[in-house]
Amino acid sequence: MSHIHQVIRERYSTVTFSSKQIEEEKLVSLLEAARWAPSAFNEQPWRFIVGVKGKDENYKKIYDCLMEANQAWAKFAPVLVLTIASKNSSVTGKPNRFSQYDTGMAVGNILAQATSLNLYAHQMGGFSISNAKEFFEIGDEYDVMAVMAIGYKGDIDLFPEYIQERELKERRRKSIDKILM
Ligand SMILES: Cc1cc2nc3c(=O)[nH]c(=O)nc-3n(C[C@H](O)[C@H](O)[C@H](O)COP(=O)(O)O)c2cc1C
């Protein structure tokens, strides 16, 4: 792992967030990083709903969509982001088969930018899509993809043992020969 770039090497999905707020300019820089992702036909299908704890209603709405198991650790993160893909081409109106692919790349940029700022992001698929669509009045022309908790890493000693264990669990990956077809 030593031969890959620091922003890839140091990223992981923490479950021990600090409640320290993210500086406004850093939060904006995450969205700026997303903007510059590549996309098919430069469609830029990614959309985000950002919730800042204690600052807006978005945070609580996103939090309320999460599964309990995710709420247990995500509640400490100062920012929750709902990631959305705009399904159709803005030119033809027809389905854009790259919308989710491109949205994932924009999120990848967010992850790299976050890591470069010593921030951590943990994505979640464990939430109610139907609640998210209802709470934010999101139409069927969008795919609600994931929720991302973002913040600084907190002091692991302040967390219950089961969360500490999860935080310290060995991270595993398939070997290169398993991902080559
Ligand atoms: C689309 C997506 C959905 C995920 N859903 C959850 C989730 O609901 N709860 C959770 O704790 N982690 C979730 N994860 C985090 C993954 O479990 C994690 O990325 C994976 O185990 C690899 O660990 P790492 O991110 O620390 O490298 C999700 C990640 C992605 C990309």
The ligand as an SDF file (V2000), in Angstrom:
LIG
                    3D

 31 33  0  0  0  0  0  0  0  0999 V2000
  -22.2240    2.8760   -1.6450 C   0  0  0  0  0  0  0  0  0  0  0  0
  -21.6980    2.5060   -0.2750 C   0  0  0  0  0  0  0  0  0  0  0  0
  -22.5880    2.1440    0.7110 C   0  0  0  0  0  0  0  0  0  0  0  0
  -22.1180    1.8570    2.0030 C   0  0  0  0  0  0  0  0  0  0  0  0
  -23.0260    1.6010    3.0070 N   0  0  0  0  0  0  0  0  0  0  0  0
  -22.5800    1.5180    4.2820 C   0  0  0  0  0  0  0  0  0  0  0  0
  -23.5090    1.4750    5.3680 C   0  0  0  0  0  0  0  0  0  0  0  0
  -24.7290    1.5160    5.2050 O   0  0  0  0  0  0  0  0  0  0  0  0
  -23.0040    1.4060    6.6280 N   0  0  0  0  0  0  0  0  0  0  0  0
  -21.6600    1.3940    6.8730 C   0  0  0  0  0  0  0  0  0  0  0  0
  -21.2730    1.3470    8.0490 O   0  0  0  0  0  0  0  0  0  0  0  0
  -20.7640    1.4490    5.8600 N   0  0  0  0  0  0  0  0  0  0  0  0
  -21.1860    1.5280    4.5840 C   0  0  0  0  0  0  0  0  0  0  0  0
  -20.2800    1.6410    3.5570 N   0  0  0  0  0  0  0  0  0  0  0  0
  -18.8340    1.6520    3.8420 C   0  0  0  0  0  0  0  0  0  0  0  0
  -18.1810    0.3600    3.3420 C   0  0  0  0  0  0  0  0  0  0  0  0
  -18.5300   -0.6990    4.1750 O   0  0  0  0  0  0  0  0  0  0  0  0
  -16.6690    0.5870    3.2790 C   0  0  0  0  0  0  0  0  0  0  0  0
  -16.3690    1.5590    2.3250 O   0  0  0  0  0  0  0  0  0  0  0  0
  -15.9300   -0.7220    2.9190 C   0  0  0  0  0  0  0  0  0  0  0  0
  -16.0990   -1.6920    3.9090 O   0  0  0  0  0  0  0  0  0  0  0  0
  -14.4450   -0.4840    2.7260 C   0  0  0  0  0  0  0  0  0  0  0  0
  -13.8960    0.1240    3.8680 O   0  0  0  0  0  0  0  0  0  0  0  0
  -13.0980    1.4970    3.7860 P   0  0  0  0  0  0  0  0  0  0  0  0
  -14.0340    2.5390    3.2080 O   0  0  0  0  0  0  0  0  0  0  0  0
  -12.7330    1.8330    5.2060 O   0  0  0  0  0  0  0  0  0  0  0  0
  -11.9260    1.3000    2.9140 O   0  0  0  0  0  0  0  0  0  0  0  0
  -20.7260    1.8950    2.2710 C   0  0  0  0  0  0  0  0  0  0  0  0
  -19.8370    2.2560    1.2420 C   0  0  0  0  0  0  0  0  0  0  0  0
  -20.3070    2.5660   -0.0150 C   0  0  0  0  0  0  0  0  0  0  0  0
  -19.3200    2.9900   -1.0760 C   0  0  0  0  0  0  0  0  0  0  0  0
  1  2  1  0
  2  3  1  0
  2 30  2  0
  3  4  2  0
  4  5  1  0
  4 28  1  0
  5  6  2  0
  6  7  1  0
  6 13  1  0
  7  8  2  0
  7  9  1  0
  9 10  1  0
 10 11  2  0
 10 12  1  0
 12 13  2  0
 13 14  1  0
 14 15  1  0
 14 28  1  0
 15 16  1  0
 16 17  1  0
 16 18  1  0
 18 19  1  0
 18 20  1  0
 20 21  1  0
 20 22  1  0
 22 23  1  0
 23 24  1  0
 24 25  2  0
 24 26  1  0
 24 27  1  0
 28 29  2  0
 29 30  1  0
 30 31  1  0
M  END
$$$$
